[in-house]
Structure formats: structure tokens, C-alpha cells
Amino acid sequence: MFRILWLKSFSIPAVILAMTVSLSAVPAQAVTAFKQAVAEAAAHDADAAAFYRDRKYAPVWTGEGALDKARRKALIEALSRAEDHALPGARYEAGQLLSEMSTARSARALGLVEVALTEAFLTYARDVSSGMFVPSDIDSGMVREVVRRDRGELIRSFAASPDPREFLRSLPPQSPEYLRLMKEKLRLERLVATGGWGAEVPGSAKLAPGDSGPRVVILRNRLIEMGFMGRSATAIYDREIERAVQAFQLAHGLTADGVASKSTIDEINRPPEYRLKSVMVAMERERWLSRANEGREISVNLTDFTAKIYDDGKVTFRTRSVVGKNQSDRRTPEFSDTMEHMVINPTWNVPRSIATKEYLPMLKRNPNAVSYMRLVDARGRTVNRANVDFANYSARNFPFDMKQPPSNSNALGLVKFMFPNKYNIYLHDTPEKRLFNQEVRAFSHGCIRLQEPFQFAYALLARQVENPKEFFQERLKTKRETQVDLEQPIPVHIIYRTAYTQAKGPVQYRRDVYGRDAKIWKAMANEGVVLRSHQG
């Protein structure tokens, strides 16, 4: 009948129960009871029900063969390590599954266990491969469309795999970013267990080169524990401490002046638990993002205020950016799309929200305000302002479009980069160059401004023209609007990472400028994700 065997597990302090049953060796009524139990238990899940129907209710987990045994061992191992992936271990009920397996003494009980293992697999597989949440359910600005594998395809592929453990290991993102985030998570968990980085720097008054005293000593010790400087006994804010502060500032998106201002001290005093939350949120975000890690991609990290071009996973161009202001109608959304062309000497077609909320009140006060703007009617004809009584119009009935012709003062600058999308977001030049010197660069209406748009254009054109700079400048000099198509469209990812890694150097941390990561962490905690600490 049923043979129950205990196997020693993988490197966790537990055992997994391995059950074997030969359904051909038990009475027909037991086989029927098993299949009926499977059918009943799977009935509430269309994918599981279809899977078992197709295989005539034959077991995947609870059969007598070595592969069944390998499947259940691999699954319990994966579920027991779910927290390594910043997932809620209790969600998958590995302990409950072990209990149910240990008490299964009938064909019906075995059938129920069979489906419970499939349900746990499907939940875990979806979560670890593409995340626990629909981003827009957490924040309306996170409009990323997550690519999720079909649940039926997941279980069918798993059942057909000759190596269950390898299949489960292939489910999480395989990007270098995800693997480095997991490594940082482990490092921070060890730090939490050992007390973090020591005493916090007291007070908010800045510390600068030449200063001395107890606060400088505490700052020095904290920088040593963080790995930004070597061992030192100095009590003076010397050149070594200044360099360490600069290195910390660079790794945290701060102005790297070597002065420990209030904002720098605030960031230095963040405990490892705070950084750990950022890493765990970043892991969930990485599961949402489908990227190739090969070929060319463009990435804009909103918290870092930087746009980058990646070629085969390596940064080949970067420039500072300005992103949407932290206001409900201006925050830049997160999504992915494909860049198709650039427009040199662009016309700015003013979004209706800006035309009615910002410019219409000005026109009511003075019809000649913003005189550089063209007023255009529904038939595309330029309207003479002298013939318009703006007092008759509101945001609801304003009948005109507003356009700013190409010029050096155009709000879009001299070039824009288009990846047509329903959010009307694109990358562009700007005449407001001063904003790129700010530490926090959230000033726009939502679009992304580039500090070095010409160089960005040259980098994009280099793959399709012999002399990209000359090609671009010739079209710029005409002062006419010119569209240049990209022969090879490029994926664009607008992301939001308060923690991200580099191939070399320290993990980078940024401030949660829109408060989105705090919302994600709250959702994760509500699902049972916890901060761990361990000495291992």
C-alpha cells in the first residue's frame, strides 16, 4: 500500500517527507479515490483542473518514481528558501505541506496533498518569476505591464522537466542585477544581526574638513564600518575622511563635496534595516521588469536622475536627467516601451492640461502673454489672438491647441526622442540647463529632460550613419523640424530604484523621491515579507 520514507534535507534544519505509492499495486477503489480527490481539490483552479484532466489525474508529486521524489524535494527546498528572494515564506506553507504529507494515510488524503503541492508550486513560481503584485494596484504611477508566464504552461513545463531543482532555480530573474541584489541582501542581513554600523552621528550641524572632536570620531568609525575608509585613529576631519565622505556621497546620489552636511549625515545615519528594505523592494521590482541583458537598451532611473544606454548589459553612455515634479499630476510614470525616432528642431505641442491650467489663466489676464506660442484651431489654422475673448473659455471648453515653433528657447530644446506611448512621455533637450546642477532634479511636468541630448543623439545614430555628429548638426542647422527614424528601435525602461548595483563598486542607494518604494514595502509586509538577520 503506502510506503512512507524520511529523507535528510538540504542545508536547513529540517527533514522532508518523501512518500511513495504505487497506484497499480493498490485496489481499484483506492485509485478511484485518489483521482476523485485530485479532481475535487483542483476544481476551484481552472489551470490546475485542466492540467490534471489532461494527464488523467496521474500524480506529479506523490508517485512512486524517482522523478516524483525529486520534484517534491526540490519544491520543499525552494519554498523553504523563499525568504532568500524577499518573498513571504509563510505564504507557501511549506510546514503545512510537510504536515499533510506526514499524515497522509489514504488514497484520498494523498490526492489532496497532490493538489496542495501543485497550488504551492503555482503560487511560488508566479511570485518568484514575475512578482507578487500588479504594480498599478500599489501606485497609479507604476503603470508597468508585467509579463507573467501562463500558470498552466508553468506546471506542464515543470512536469516535463527532467531536472526539477534546476527548473525551480531558473524561475527567478537571471539578470546580474538580481543576483547582486540577493548578495547585498545577505550582506545587510548579517549586518543587522551584528548590530549594524555602530553609533549614529549625533546632531545635525555639518562637519567639514578641519573639524575635530567626538562627532568626527563617530563619523570616522561609521564610515569605516560601512567600508568607505580603512582603519584610522584620527580625531580630525582630515583628507582621508573627506575622501570617504565623498565616496559615500557618490554611492548615495548626494553632491560629492566631501562635506558632511545635514542631508549627508541623515543618509549616513540610516540603519542597515532601512537599506535592506530598499534592496528587497528592488528585488520585487526586478521581477516586474523584462529585460534582455543583451543588445542595446535605454534605462532612466527616476530616483537617480540619470539616463543610460546599455550595450550587452554594460553602460556605454550616461547623462543627467530631470524628471517629473513630486506632484500628483507631474510624477513621471514607470513603464517600458520602444524608442522609434528622434525629432530635431521639434515643435512643442503643448499638452492640454498645461494649456488650460497654466496658459489659459495668463491669456485671460493678458491676451498677448506667452506670445511665442501659436494658437491653432481644430482645422490646424493659426488663430489671431486679437479676435479671441479668452474670458469666454474654461478648461472644459477651450477650443484651441497651443504650439511652440522650433527655436533655441523651445521648451523641448532642439531635439526630442520618441517612444510613442499613451502617457505622452518622452526624452528631450531643454533650455533650462541650470537645473542639472541640482542634487534632486524633479522639476518637469513628467517628461524626461537630458543634460547632454546631442551626445545622446550621436550615440544612438552611431550605429546607422558614418558620422553621427555631422549628420545631426546638418539637420539642426536647417532650423526645420526633421524626423530621423532609428533603423533599429531600442527598448526603453523607465524605472524607479532606490537600490541598484554596479558590476564593480558599492551598491548604490537613492532617496524615495515619490514615496513609491514605501508603498511597495508596506504591501510586501502586509503579505508577510519580513526583515531577517542571521550570522551565516
Secondary structure, DSSP 4 states (H G I P E B T S, - for coil): -EEEEEEE-SSSS-EEEEEEE-GGGS-HHHHHHHHHHHHHHHTT-HHHHHHHHHTTT--SSSSSSHHHHHHHHHHHHHHHTGGGGT--GGGG-HHHHHHHHHH--SHHHHHHHHHHHHHHHHHHHHHHHH-SS-HHHH-TTB--------HHHHHHHHHH-S-HHHHHHTSS---HHHHHHHHHHHHHHHHHHTTTT-SPPPSSS-B-TT-BSHHHHHHHHHHHHHTSS------B--HHHHHHHHHHHHHTT---SS-B-HHHHHHHT--HHHHHHHHHHHHHHHHH----SSSEEEEEETTTTEEEEEETTEEEEEEEEEEE-SSTTTSPPBEEEEEEEEEES--EE--HHHIIIIIHHHHHH-TTTTTTSEEE-TTSPBPPGGG--GGG--TTT---EEEE-SSTT-TTTTEEEE---TT---EE--S-GGGGGSSS-EEESSSEEESSHHHHHHHHHTTT-S-HHHHHHHHHHT-S-EEEEEEEEEEEEEE--SEE--SSSPPEE---TTSHHHHHHHHHHHTT--------
